[in-house]
Amino acid sequence: MDRTSRLFDTSAGVRTAAAVAAGALFIALTSQLRLPLGFTPVPVTLQVFGVLAAGLALGPGRGAASAALYLALATAGAPFWAGGQGGAAYFLGSSGPVVAPTLGYLLAFPLAAFVTGWLSQRAGRGQALGAVAAALAGAAVIHAGGLAWIWAQFAPAAGVWAGLGLSLAQGSLPFVLADVAKAMAAAALVFPYRGAFSAGR
């Protein structure tokens, strides 16, 4: 490998690292709006919007990496959780019968960004509806992660089906319309500028 090739490789690596860092910071920014709901321990935030936008803009690899970096930095103490909180204590606490009510959603962020980016690439850059569908699929991944975590805690005491009903009532159904809107907003934000992003990695 000659010097020019090495310079190009270094430049590409720097651009990738910068894109991942920017994606993580964008997710952190969208996390700062937090609206608690009295009937569920899970608050409404814009995190889902941030994760889906990162997946659409950066592609599967870099989108997932940005979500993972966001989680790592927030867990390490950066004030990146909803409401400006930081540290592992944020998701290790409990609310009523549910321990760490947001943990399942948070852990699903990297996979959701990956799925969103991957499906968007399969649809092609010229497909607006494909971008919307990809974002909706990513939102579904986040719902599945959160629902599974809450259901695992309700099921032993309430039973499998009653636990599922409680989990849906507290961890998914109240957020469906809002998250559909976030998915559509993420696609609307990124799609017009898709040519500005190198989303292949």
C-alpha positions as CSV (number, residue, x, y, z in Angstrom):
1,M,0.0,0.0,0.0
2,D,1.5,3.3,-1.1
3,R,1.4,6.6,0.9
4,T,-1.6,8.0,-1.0
5,S,-3.7,4.8,-0.3
6,R,-2.8,5.1,3.4
7,L,-3.8,8.7,3.5
8,F,-7.2,7.9,1.9
9,D,-7.7,5.0,4.4
10,T,-6.9,7.3,7.3
11,S,-9.2,10.0,6.0
12,A,-12.0,7.5,5.6
13,G,-11.4,6.2,9.1
14,V,-11.6,9.8,10.5
15,R,-14.8,10.5,8.6
16,T,-16.3,7.3,9.9
17,A,-15.4,8.1,13.5
18,A,-16.7,11.6,13.2
19,A,-20.0,10.3,11.7
20,V,-20.4,7.8,14.6
21,A,-19.6,10.5,17.2
22,A,-22.0,12.9,15.5
23,G,-24.8,10.3,15.5
24,A,-24.2,9.5,19.2
25,L,-24.4,13.2,20.1
26,F,-27.6,13.6,18.0
27,I,-29.2,10.8,19.9
28,A,-28.1,12.4,23.2
29,L,-29.6,15.7,22.1
30,T,-32.9,14.1,21.2
31,S,-32.9,12.4,24.6
32,Q,-33.2,15.6,26.6
33,L,-36.9,16.0,26.1
34,R,-38.6,13.8,28.7
35,L,-42.4,13.7,29.4
36,P,-43.4,11.3,32.2
37,L,-46.7,9.6,32.0
38,G,-48.5,8.8,35.2
39,F,-49.8,5.4,34.2
40,T,-46.5,3.9,33.0
41,P,-42.9,4.0,34.3
42,V,-41.8,4.6,30.7
43,P,-41.5,8.3,29.7
44,V,-42.1,9.8,26.3
45,T,-38.8,11.0,24.7
46,L,-37.4,11.8,21.3
47,Q,-34.7,9.1,21.6
48,V,-36.6,6.9,19.1
49,F,-36.5,9.7,16.5
50,G,-32.7,10.2,17.1
51,V,-31.9,6.5,16.7
52,L,-34.0,6.1,13.6
53,A,-32.5,9.2,12.0
54,A,-29.0,7.9,12.8
55,G,-29.8,4.6,11.1
56,L,-31.2,6.3,8.0
57,A,-28.4,8.8,7.7
58,L,-25.4,6.7,8.6
59,G,-26.4,3.2,7.4
60,P,-26.5,0.0,9.3
61,G,-23.0,-0.2,10.6
62,R,-22.3,3.4,11.5
63,G,-25.9,3.9,12.7
64,A,-25.6,0.9,15.1
65,A,-22.2,2.1,16.2
66,S,-23.5,5.6,17.0
67,A,-26.3,4.1,19.1
68,A,-23.8,1.8,20.9
69,L,-21.5,4.8,21.6
70,Y,-24.4,6.8,22.9
71,L,-25.2,4.0,25.4
72,A,-21.6,3.6,26.4
73,L,-21.1,7.3,27.0
74,A,-24.3,7.7,29.0
75,T,-23.6,4.6,31.1
76,A,-20.1,5.9,31.8
77,G,-21.7,9.1,33.3
78,A,-22.2,11.5,30.4
79,P,-25.5,13.4,30.9
80,F,-27.0,11.8,27.9
81,W,-30.0,9.9,29.3
82,A,-33.4,11.5,29.2
83,G,-33.6,14.6,31.2
84,G,-29.8,15.1,31.3
85,Q,-29.1,12.2,33.6
86,G,-26.0,10.0,33.3
87,G,-24.6,6.8,34.7
88,A,-25.7,3.2,35.1
89,A,-28.1,4.1,38.0
90,Y,-30.5,5.6,35.5
91,F,-31.6,2.3,34.1
92,L,-30.8,0.1,37.1
93,G,-33.5,1.7,39.3
94,S,-37.1,0.5,39.6
95,S,-40.5,1.9,39.2
96,G,-43.2,-0.1,41.0
97,P,-43.0,-3.8,40.0
98,V,-40.7,-3.1,37.0
99,V,-37.0,-3.0,37.5
100,A,-35.1,-0.8,35.0
101,P,-38.3,-0.1,33.0
102,T,-36.4,1.5,30.1
103,L,-33.5,-1.0,29.8
104,G,-35.1,-3.1,27.1
105,Y,-35.7,-0.1,24.9
106,L,-32.2,1.2,25.4
107,L,-30.5,-2.1,24.6
108,A,-32.5,-2.4,21.4
109,F,-31.2,1.0,20.1
110,P,-28.2,-0.4,18.2
111,L,-30.2,-3.2,16.6
112,A,-33.0,-0.7,15.7
113,A,-30.5,1.6,14.0
114,F,-28.9,-1.3,12.1
115,V,-32.3,-2.6,10.9
116,T,-33.4,0.9,9.9
117,G,-30.2,1.5,7.9
118,W,-30.1,-1.9,6.3
119,L,-33.7,-1.8,5.1
120,S,-33.3,1.7,3.9
121,Q,-30.4,0.6,1.8
122,R,-32.3,-2.3,0.4
123,A,-35.1,0.0,-0.6
124,G,-32.8,2.3,-2.4
125,R,-32.0,6.0,-2.0
126,G,-34.8,7.1,-4.3
127,Q,-37.5,5.4,-2.3
128,A,-39.2,7.8,0.2
129,L,-41.7,5.1,1.2
130,G,-38.9,2.7,1.7
131,A,-37.2,5.1,4.2
132,V,-40.5,5.4,6.1
133,A,-41.0,1.6,6.2
134,A,-37.4,1.2,7.3
135,A,-37.9,3.7,10.2
136,L,-41.1,2.0,11.2
137,A,-39.3,-1.4,11.3
138,G,-36.6,0.2,13.5
139,A,-39.3,1.6,15.8
140,A,-40.8,-1.9,16.0
141,V,-37.5,-3.3,17.1
142,I,-37.3,-0.8,20.0
143,H,-40.9,-1.7,21.0
144,A,-40.1,-5.4,20.9
145,G,-37.0,-4.9,23.1
146,G,-38.9,-2.8,25.7
147,L,-41.9,-5.0,25.7
148,A,-39.9,-8.2,26.1
149,W,-38.0,-6.8,29.1
150,I,-41.2,-5.6,30.9
151,W,-43.1,-8.8,30.0
152,A,-40.3,-10.9,31.5
153,Q,-41.0,-9.1,34.8
154,F,-44.8,-9.2,34.8
155,A,-45.2,-12.8,33.6
156,P,-43.9,-14.7,36.6
157,A,-46.5,-13.0,38.9
158,A,-49.4,-12.3,36.6
159,G,-49.1,-15.2,34.1
160,V,-47.9,-15.3,30.5
161,W,-51.0,-13.7,28.9
162,A,-52.0,-11.4,31.7
163,G,-48.4,-10.3,31.9
164,L,-48.4,-9.6,28.1
165,G,-51.5,-7.5,28.4
166,L,-50.0,-5.5,31.2
167,S,-46.8,-5.0,29.3
168,L,-48.6,-3.9,26.2
169,A,-50.7,-1.5,28.2
170,Q,-47.7,0.1,29.9
171,G,-44.8,-0.4,27.5
172,S,-46.1,-0.3,23.9
173,L,-49.6,0.8,23.2
174,P,-49.4,4.2,24.7
175,F,-46.4,5.0,22.5
176,V,-47.4,3.6,19.1
177,L,-48.9,6.7,17.5
178,A,-46.1,8.9,18.8
179,D,-43.4,6.5,17.5
180,V,-45.1,6.2,14.1
181,A,-44.9,10.0,14.0
182,K,-41.2,9.9,15.0
183,A,-40.4,7.4,12.3
184,M,-42.1,9.5,9.7
185,A,-40.4,12.6,10.9
186,A,-37.0,10.8,10.8
187,A,-37.6,9.8,7.2
188,A,-38.7,13.3,6.3
189,L,-35.6,14.8,7.9
190,V,-33.1,12.5,6.3
191,F,-34.6,11.6,2.9
192,P,-34.2,15.0,1.2
193,Y,-30.5,15.1,2.2
194,R,-29.7,11.4,1.5
195,G,-27.0,12.4,-1.0
196,A,-25.1,14.2,1.6
197,F,-24.5,11.1,3.6
198,S,-22.2,8.2,2.8
199,A,-24.3,5.5,4.4
200,G,-22.6,2.4,3.2
201,R,-20.7,1.4,6.3
